[in-house]
Amino acid sequence: MITRIFEVQGHEGQQVSMGLTVPSVQPTGEWACAVQISAGNETPQHSVAYGEDPLQALLLGVQLASILLRDVERRMGWRLLWFGSTDWGLGV
């Protein structure tokens, strides 16, 4: 799993993690990239992005992760930082 850890602004020691799997081909022929978001004491969120090829599945997985991270910010009232910046470097 490919991971990235985010700090929570104003909450010393609190972190949110994002994980993406390497895309894998499914029995249907499409490709899947699993996404996991772990925030605080919440149960980790699991989702899957599908694409026609591995690159599309990975790019859609990154987009999905970004959406889920913004949802964490909204629900928890947090501001997530990566190396002190609100630019998470996800390119989406």
Secondary structure, 3 states (H helix, E strand, C coil): CEEEEEEECCCCCCEEEEEECCCEECCCCCEEEEEEEEECCCCCEEEEEEECCHHHHHHHHHHHHHHHHHHHHHHHCCCEEECCECCCCCCC
